[in-house]
Every structure is written in C-alpha cells, then in structure tokens.
Amino acid sequence: MMRGITGKWLLSVVVTMTIGLLLLGTASYQVVTGHFASFVGKNLEDRTRTYASLLSEDFSQQTLEHIRRMERGSGRWVYLFQPSGQLYDGSEQKDTALIDAVRGRLQDREGTQRHRLTLPGSQRPALMVASPFAPSGKEAGTVVVILEMSWLTATFRSLEALILLAGVGALSIGGGIALLLSRRTVRPILDIRNAAVQLAHGDYRTRIPVRGNDELTSLGERMNELAQSLDYYRSSRRTFLSEISHELRTPLSYLKGYTALLEERDLSEQKSRRLKRVIREQTDRLERLVEDLVTLSRLDEGKLELNKERISPTRRIQKVIRELEPHAEKKGVQLRWSGRVNEGLWFDPVRFDQILINLLDNAIHHSEAGSEVEVTLSPSPEANWIRIEVKDRGVGMEAEELERIWERFYRVEKSRSREHGGSGLGLSIVQRLVNLHQGSIEVKSQPGEGTIFVMEFPVAASGGIRGGRSC
C-alpha cells in the first residue's frame, strides 16, 4: 500500500501530524506543569510569610495552635526553629529524621527559602519553605512549612495520560481526514496516469474527467487537449493517406490506360494527338499535386525558405493575370483587375505569385463561361496595410462549407474539382503562406452570388533582411 502515491501521501501526513502533536503536547505539558508547580510554590511561600508575620506580632501558644490548624492534614508539617537550630517548645517533634533533614537545609542561610526534598522513609517528594520571624522581646526564629508533593505528581501523570489520549484521538481523526483527502486529491492524478497509459497504447479517444479549478484540473484539460489533437492527427493522417492515394490513382490510371492505347499501331494521327494531350494534362496534374505536397510538408516542418524582398503588388498582380489569361479564355472567363497603391510589400515574390495563382485558378474553375473574375487592390481601412480582393461570380458556397474550405483535400464540389484537376490543397497552402507573411485572409460567399477572398498585408517598412525561414 505504501508504494502507491496514496500511501506515501498518507504516511507523510501521519508522520508530520505525529511530530507536530509530540512537540505541541510536550510544550503544553511543560508550560502547564511548570505554571502549576510555580503556583503551588508561590502559594506555600505566601502562607509561610503570613505565618512569620503573625508570629512576629504575637508569638503565643494561641498563634501556634492557629497555624497548626491551618496546616492540619495529611502531608503537611509546620516547625519553628530557634537560631541555634533547636525547635521551639510546642513544635511537633514526631519525625526526627525529617527534622534533621530540614535543619540541615537551614544552616547558614537567611531570608525566605524554598527547597525540594525527599521525605525520609517514604521517599516521596516534598516542598519546604522557610521564613524568618522576630517577635518583640524574644529571640528570633524561623517558621518552616512542608508540603508533600505526591498529589501534584499524580496530577501531572493524569495530565500526561490526558494529553496522550487527546493526541491519539487527534491523530486518528486527522489520519481519517487525511485518508479521505488523499483519495480525493490523488484520484485526478490516477485518472491522468490511466489516461496516459491508454494514450500510449493508441486509445486517443480516452478523456479525463475534469472537476474543480486547480493545477490538476488544468493538467487534465491539457491532457484532454493532447488526446483530442492526437485523435485528430490520426484521423487526418488516415484521411490524408486515403485522399492522396485516390489523387494519385486517378492520373496514374489515365496514364496507364492512354499509354496502352498509344501502343496500338492503327491509331489515327488525330486520336494520337488527343491521347498525348490527355497524358500531358495528367502529368501536369501529378506534378502540381507533388509540388503542393512538398510545399505543405515544408510548411509543417517549418523548413519553407522565404526569400523576402520589397515588391510592388501592382506589378505582381499584372504579371499573374497575364500568365492566367490564356487559361481563363479557354473557360470563357474574363480576368480584370483594378486599383493601384504606391506602397510596397515585404514579400517573397514567388510565394506572392503562388497565393494569387491559387486563388485565381480556384475562381476560374468555379465560374461559368461568360462571367468574370476581378482582382481589386486598395489601401486597407487600417493604416499601413494593403488589401487585395479576388472576386468571382460563380455558384458560391453555403455557410457550413466556408468553415471547411481551409482543410486539406476539402472540395466544395468533389466530382467537379477532380474533373478540373484540383487537389484540394491550394487554399490550405494559401492560408499558411498568408500567415507566414504576417497577413490575414477571410472569405465571404453566398450561394448563387459568388465568392470573395479578402487578404490584407502590412506595408513594407524601410530596410529589412532578405531571406528567411518559416516558423
């Protein structure tokens, strides 16, 4: 039992309580007994001085009888000594051994005295107080009052037993409470341990019950977040492998089938050119897919090189539109752009083109023939920022689709996207590249009204460092 954290915690609490109770009990006992013993001694001294004062004022037989009556009882003695050490007449002389012991302590001493002594014969402890008196017209003397202290010793022993009993009771109650608290405190730790074991065995759906608002609760929440992330990662990996295998299978099937057809000898020139065109398109599709995968892999690992420099967004947009115009014309889509800014951007020009090409290509694919795609460049309402909008008038998207367009391999129209060669990776790459350049991107869309992608980037500051690595 003590090998577990509950046993160790309980043992440490019990040991701490035991040491604390021992120290507290010892200190309390010393304080109480010392105070009570001092009180008894002080009281005996006061009585002895009172008797000495009475004897100094009236040294008579009646005064002696009064004193003896006051100290009458078991374990009490009163003696009156002359300066020579002899007893005055009238003093009790039954116990000569005790008188000799007292006489020995009175030699060569003056003033009120307090002594501890052991009663001859019984060996019981006693307290002796002696106080001088000087009656008028008579020889001075000393009154001695002796009090047996065995009753005080018995009282102290009873107090010891009481303190010990109280300590055992307190330790038992404290131990019980500590056991309950230890189980309640250790239970979250055991839950976290069990969850960690299940996570280590691949059960990423396990969750830790979270209660309270302390450090263990925070740790449990972090563990649940870790389990959720691992579960999402495993699910994403399976989806990724499934999607990528499907993406690779389709163009490879085309290549295999059309290559086999090319091997036929009776192909016409027109059919041969058509097959070669399909093979080239599928090869381009494979190349784009591999490039997208390489880019995503470098982004995930933080190893994508960014060669930043001051660029003119106006010139880069014009360049990209010129490159994509032939592709758009085949679809019957017109590309337009408007706006101009004088400020530049601190950007990797290759990645700027990649972002714009992905967005325009996506807009062209989702636009009907006869429609247009527009790029707008303007200053942002926020100072020292530039806004770039890419707008199409295609079919648009539902609200639930807008939340998922940044996911890898997600397509709004899967069959249509595959027909046009889309891999479902472009928008995920765009978002990551925008973030790496300290920009922001959002999308607005309504079914049947088209889609607008809005990007904002900070204006390039003077100077800077060329080149960099994603983080």
Solvent accessible surface area in square Angstrom, and as a share of the most:
residue,aa,sasa,rsa
1,M,159,0.71
2,M,90,0.40
3,R,221,0.81
4,G,36,0.35
5,I,75,0.38
6,T,31,0.18
7,G,1,0.01
8,K,119,0.50
9,W,85,0.30
10,L,21,0.10
11,L,85,0.42
12,S,59,0.38
13,V,36,0.20
14,V,43,0.25
15,V,71,0.41
16,T,93,0.54
17,M,52,0.23
18,T,46,0.27
19,I,94,0.48
20,G,35,0.34
21,L,48,0.24
22,L,111,0.55
23,L,123,0.61
24,L,115,0.57
25,G,15,0.14
26,T,78,0.45
27,A,54,0.42
28,S,41,0.27
29,Y,44,0.17
30,Q,109,0.48
31,V,104,0.60
32,V,69,0.40
33,T,13,0.07
34,G,40,0.39
35,H,136,0.61
36,F,71,0.30
37,A,21,0.16
38,S,62,0.40
39,F,119,0.50
40,V,12,0.07
41,G,1,0.01
42,K,105,0.44
43,N,61,0.31
44,L,0,0.00
45,E,23,0.10
46,D,60,0.31
47,R,59,0.22
48,T,0,0.00
49,R,107,0.39
50,T,73,0.42
51,Y,7,0.03
52,A,6,0.05
53,S,58,0.37
54,L,62,0.31
55,L,0,0.00
56,S,37,0.24
57,E,139,0.62
58,D,77,0.40
59,F,37,0.15
60,S,32,0.21
61,Q,97,0.43
62,Q,134,0.60
63,T,14,0.08
64,L,10,0.05
65,E,60,0.27
66,H,72,0.32
67,I,1,0.01
68,R,44,0.16
69,R,130,0.47
70,M,99,0.44
71,E,7,0.03
72,R,165,0.60
73,G,45,0.44
74,S,119,0.77
75,G,10,0.10
76,R,96,0.35
77,W,55,0.19
78,V,11,0.06
79,Y,3,0.01
80,L,5,0.03
81,F,3,0.01
82,Q,55,0.24
83,P,86,0.54
84,S,86,0.56
85,G,13,0.12
86,Q,107,0.48
87,L,20,0.10
88,Y,28,0.11
89,D,126,0.65
90,G,38,0.36
91,S,12,0.08
92,E,72,0.32
93,Q,105,0.47
94,K,186,0.79
95,D,52,0.27
96,T,91,0.53
97,A,51,0.39
98,L,1,0.00
99,I,6,0.03
100,D,81,0.42
101,A,28,0.21
102,V,0,0.00
103,R,60,0.22
104,G,45,0.43
105,R,79,0.29
106,L,26,0.13
107,Q,115,0.51
108,D,151,0.78
109,R,130,0.47
110,E,167,0.75
111,G,36,0.35
112,T,50,0.29
113,Q,20,0.09
114,R,103,0.38
115,H,29,0.13
116,R,157,0.57
117,L,10,0.05
118,T,69,0.40
119,L,8,0.04
120,P,46,0.29
121,G,73,0.70
122,S,53,0.34
123,Q,124,0.55
124,R,106,0.39
125,P,59,0.37
126,A,2,0.01
127,L,4,0.02
128,M,0,0.00
129,V,0,0.00
130,A,0,0.00
131,S,5,0.03
132,P,67,0.42
133,F,6,0.02
134,A,67,0.52
135,P,9,0.05
136,S,104,0.67
137,G,88,0.85
138,K,118,0.50
139,E,105,0.47
140,A,45,0.35
141,G,5,0.05
142,T,30,0.17
143,V,0,0.00
144,V,0,0.00
145,V,0,0.00
146,I,0,0.00
147,L,20,0.10
148,E,14,0.06
149,M,7,0.03
150,S,38,0.24
151,W,112,0.39
152,L,7,0.03
153,T,47,0.27
154,A,56,0.43
155,T,62,0.36
156,F,32,0.13
157,R,165,0.60
158,S,73,0.47
159,L,39,0.19
160,E,80,0.36
161,A,59,0.46
162,L,112,0.56
163,I,45,0.23
164,L,125,0.62
165,L,126,0.63
166,A,63,0.49
167,G,19,0.18
168,V,81,0.47
169,G,31,0.30
170,A,42,0.33
171,L,49,0.24
172,S,74,0.48
173,I,117,0.59
174,G,14,0.13
175,G,14,0.14
176,G,35,0.33
177,I,91,0.46
178,A,6,0.04
179,L,47,0.24
180,L,121,0.60
181,L,87,0.43
182,S,0,0.00
183,R,131,0.48
184,R,175,0.64
185,T,57,0.33
186,V,3,0.02
187,R,115,0.42
188,P,36,0.22
189,I,59,0.30
190,L,60,0.30
191,D,33,0.17
192,I,20,0.10
193,R,140,0.51
194,N,68,0.35
195,A,6,0.04
196,A,44,0.34
197,V,76,0.43
198,Q,78,0.35
199,L,17,0.09
200,A,88,0.68
201,H,150,0.67
202,G,25,0.24
203,D,64,0.33
204,Y,47,0.18
205,R,175,0.64
206,T,19,0.11
207,R,106,0.39
208,I,11,0.06
209,P,76,0.48
210,V,60,0.35
211,R,134,0.49
212,G,67,0.64
213,N,151,0.77
214,D,78,0.40
215,E,143,0.64
216,L,46,0.23
217,T,12,0.07
218,S,48,0.31
219,L,83,0.41
220,G,3,0.02
221,E,68,0.31
222,R,114,0.42
223,M,29,0.13
224,N,27,0.14
225,E,87,0.39
226,L,85,0.42
227,A,2,0.02
228,Q,114,0.51
229,S,65,0.42
230,L,54,0.27
231,D,23,0.12
232,Y,149,0.57
233,Y,132,0.50
234,R,45,0.17
235,S,59,0.38
236,S,39,0.25
237,R,115,0.42
238,R,150,0.55
239,T,69,0.40
240,F,63,0.26
241,L,103,0.51
242,S,70,0.45
243,E,32,0.14
244,I,19,0.10
245,S,45,0.29
246,H,71,0.32
247,E,2,0.01
248,L,60,0.30
249,R,135,0.49
250,T,34,0.20
251,P,0,0.00
252,L,93,0.46
253,S,64,0.42
254,Y,89,0.34
255,L,33,0.17
256,K,162,0.68
257,G,35,0.34
258,Y,46,0.17
259,T,63,0.37
260,A,56,0.43
261,L,59,0.29
262,L,55,0.27
263,E,134,0.60
264,E,82,0.37
265,R,242,0.88
266,D,128,0.66
267,L,37,0.18
268,S,64,0.41
269,E,119,0.54
270,Q,137,0.61
271,K,74,0.31
272,S,20,0.13
273,R,135,0.49
274,R,104,0.38
275,L,1,0.00
276,K,111,0.47
277,R,108,0.39
278,V,24,0.14
279,I,34,0.17
280,R,138,0.50
281,E,89,0.40
282,Q,22,0.10
283,T,67,0.39
284,D,56,0.29
285,R,16,0.06
286,L,29,0.14
287,E,97,0.43
288,R,116,0.42
289,L,5,0.02
290,V,76,0.44
291,E,95,0.43
292,D,23,0.12
293,L,37,0.18
294,V,62,0.36
295,T,12,0.07
296,L,4,0.02
297,S,51,0.33
298,R,118,0.43
299,L,11,0.05
300,D,77,0.40
301,E,106,0.48
302,G,20,0.19
303,K,117,0.49
304,L,1,0.00
305,E,83,0.37
306,L,6,0.03
307,N,93,0.48
308,K,30,0.13
309,E,62,0.28
310,R,133,0.49
311,I,12,0.06
312,S,37,0.24
313,P,1,0.01
314,T,5,0.03
315,R,176,0.64
316,R,53,0.19
317,I,1,0.00
318,Q,49,0.22
319,K,67,0.28
320,V,0,0.00
321,I,8,0.04
322,R,151,0.55
323,E,90,0.40
324,L,21,0.11
325,E,66,0.30
326,P,77,0.48
327,H,64,0.28
328,A,1,0.01
329,E,126,0.56
330,K,177,0.75
331,K,50,0.21
332,G,35,0.34
333,V,5,0.03
334,Q,109,0.48
335,L,17,0.09
336,R,101,0.37
337,W,73,0.26
338,S,43,0.28
339,G,37,0.35
340,R,156,0.57
341,V,13,0.08
342,N,151,0.78
343,E,77,0.35
344,G,5,0.05
345,L,1,0.00
346,W,63,0.22
347,F,2,0.01
348,D,5,0.03
349,P,21,0.13
350,V,99,0.57
351,R,37,0.13
352,F,6,0.03
353,D,14,0.07
354,Q,37,0.16
355,I,3,0.02
356,L,2,0.01
357,I,57,0.29
358,N,33,0.17
359,L,1,0.00
360,L,0,0.00
361,D,42,0.22
362,N,38,0.20
363,A,3,0.02
364,I,0,0.00
365,H,27,0.12
366,H,34,0.15
367,S,1,0.01
368,E,100,0.45
369,A,83,0.64
370,G,74,0.71
371,S,23,0.15
372,E,36,0.16
373,V,0,0.00
374,E,30,0.13
375,V,2,0.01
376,T,41,0.24
377,L,2,0.01
378,S,35,0.22
379,P,92,0.58
380,S,13,0.08
381,P,119,0.75
382,E,101,0.45
383,A,80,0.62
384,N,118,0.60
385,W,66,0.23
386,I,1,0.01
387,R,66,0.24
388,I,0,0.00
389,E,44,0.20
390,V,2,0.01
391,K,68,0.29
392,D,7,0.04
393,R,105,0.39
394,G,6,0.06
395,V,64,0.37
396,G,11,0.10
397,M,19,0.08
398,E,82,0.37
399,A,73,0.57
400,E,111,0.50
401,E,35,0.15
402,L,37,0.18
403,E,141,0.63
404,R,116,0.42
405,I,6,0.03
406,W,48,0.17
407,E,67,0.30
408,R,89,0.32
409,F,7,0.03
410,Y,36,0.14
411,R,10,0.04
412,V,38,0.22
413,E,56,0.25
414,K,95,0.40
415,S,96,0.62
416,R,53,0.19
417,S,17,0.11
418,R,55,0.20
419,E,134,0.60
420,H,55,0.25
421,G,13,0.13
422,G,24,0.23
423,S,17,0.11
424,G,19,0.18
425,L,0,0.00
426,G,18,0.18
427,L,28,0.14
428,S,8,0.05
429,I,0,0.00
430,V,0,0.00
431,Q,55,0.24
432,R,72,0.26
433,L,0,0.00
434,V,0,0.00
435,N,83,0.43
436,L,29,0.14
437,H,5,0.02
438,Q,113,0.50
439,G,12,0.11
440,S,58,0.37
441,I,26,0.13
442,E,90,0.40
443,V,23,0.13
444,K,110,0.47
445,S,14,0.09
446,Q,108,0.48
447,P,68,0.43
448,G,63,0.61
449,E,123,0.55
450,G,4,0.04
451,T,9,0.05
452,I,44,0.22
453,F,4,0.02
454,V,8,0.04
455,M,2,0.01
456,E,28,0.12
457,F,3,0.01
458,P,43,0.27
459,V,34,0.19
460,A,11,0.08
461,A,80,0.62
462,S,113,0.73
463,G,59,0.57
464,G,59,0.57
465,I,144,0.73
466,R,172,0.63
467,G,27,0.26
468,G,35,0.34
469,R,154,0.56
470,S,7,0.05
471,C,156,0.93
